[in-house]
Amino acid sequence: MLATQAMLEQGIHVEGINFYTGFCVEGHTHAIRKKDKAKPKRNNALWVAEQLGIKLHIIDVIDEYKDVVINPKHGYGSNMNPCLDCKCFMVRKAHEWIKEHNFDFIITGEVVGQRPMSQRRDTMPVIQRESGAEDRLLRPLCAKILPATLPEREGWVDREKLFDFNGRGRKPQIALAEKMGISDFAQPAGGCCFLTDAAYSGKLADLWSARGERRYELDDIMLLKVGRHLRPRPHFKIIVGREEGENRFLEGYRKQFTHLYTISHPGPLVLLDGEANNDDLQLAAQLTARFSQGKMAETVRVELHEKGAAKRELDVAPLTNEEIPVEWYL
Amino acid sequence: MSHHQLDARRMLCPMPVIRTQNFVAKLPAGDTVDVLCTDPGALHDIPAWCRIHGHEIIGTQEQDGELMISVRVGINAD
């Protein structure tokens, strides 16, 4: 937002590009969960673009991004976050976009030393090089401590009006925002990508381990954001809706998955992912009962919709907390 | 001028916006599109996208958890 405003103040025409990878946090979970209904569901990129008065192009890169997540050349951060590869990928896509749309250069809000992987003095040139953007990539917030880029050398941008921010602190950015009259801005650090989240990364690693291969589809990564995930056996896991909004979201997947729900008591919708034999289905039904309001009852009636089979009803004893090993929880 | 319908149900934002953006890009000014959605976030995001790009929201309806957002393609939009 600050980098864009700095360009606008120099009279430069700027349009925004926002890449949608499928791992963006945004308002997804808020949109799904009923208890979060009151939370704002705005898309921050759109909101920022509107505040700045610029156009914003949102680009679906879900399929292309898979290779970044699955085979990151520069490795992962503390979780499954391939930050440096991700930045190289996005700047490369932005570079392709500007060539196609006759724009002259790319700006980002990066600051030297701000992030441990992708915004270090030694990795920022890697992004320029591997993206192919080279010196058409300008970082207005720290340009003064980096070599001059093409737009600066050509005089399209006045380098003297750019900034020399560095390090993790955000005081200079906050002061600049105040000077620019910007009082409301999106969450300043991290938190925008599920791959930086330890719990989410653990579920993704489990998915790959269970499948015996590192691949995913959009539905897989959406489902990792929703519900309580338990893997009682290596060959199947269950996803338990935690509240009405999640149950409604999971309902959309009923045709693709074996699913269960309690009929004698109110309870969650449970999806079963994997191959389950009769013993497994019995166990899944007991778990479904455990997470229902009948968890203290002697028996709970569960309706089972096995993929490709007629529905049937099972009377089961809910598992107790003690019968559910903590390792089952993903 | 033609009227179109776009199904973006069961998609979470920003997919309904992306679908709208890509669909509208092929249409001439004055055409209208009813975008069907289920993500309540679309009620904020599609109008915001329209304001940014010069399109007009001509109506929104909600029924049984489904939303219909009607958009008129702008004259100077892209």
HADDOCK unambig.tbl for C-alpha pairs under 7 A between the chains (distance, minus, plus):
assign (segid A and resid 28 and name CA) (segid B and resid 12 and name CA) 6.44 0.50 0.50
assign (segid A and resid 28 and name CA) (segid B and resid 13 and name CA) 6.92 0.50 0.50
assign (segid A and resid 31 and name CA) (segid B and resid 39 and name CA) 6.44 0.50 0.50
assign (segid A and resid 31 and name CA) (segid B and resid 40 and name CA) 6.43 0.50 0.50
assign (segid A and resid 31 and name CA) (segid B and resid 41 and name CA) 6.32 0.50 0.50
assign (segid A and resid 41 and name CA) (segid B and resid 41 and name CA) 5.16 0.50 0.50
assign (segid A and resid 42 and name CA) (segid B and resid 41 and name CA) 6.62 0.50 0.50
assign (segid A and resid 42 and name CA) (segid B and resid 44 and name CA) 6.03 0.50 0.50
assign (segid A and resid 42 and name CA) (segid B and resid 45 and name CA) 6.36 0.50 0.50
assign (segid A and resid 43 and name CA) (segid B and resid 45 and name CA) 6.22 0.50 0.50
assign (segid A and resid 46 and name CA) (segid B and resid 48 and name CA) 6.51 0.50 0.50
assign (segid A and resid 46 and name CA) (segid B and resid 49 and name CA) 6.53 0.50 0.50
assign (segid A and resid 50 and name CA) (segid B and resid 52 and name CA) 6.02 0.50 0.50
assign (segid A and resid 54 and name CA) (segid B and resid 52 and name CA) 6.87 0.50 0.50
assign (segid A and resid 55 and name CA) (segid B and resid 52 and name CA) 5.59 0.50 0.50
assign (segid A and resid 55 and name CA) (segid B and resid 53 and name CA) 6.18 0.50 0.50
assign (segid A and resid 58 and name CA) (segid B and resid 18 and name CA) 6.09 0.50 0.50
assign (segid A and resid 59 and name CA) (segid B and resid 18 and name CA) 6.87 0.50 0.50
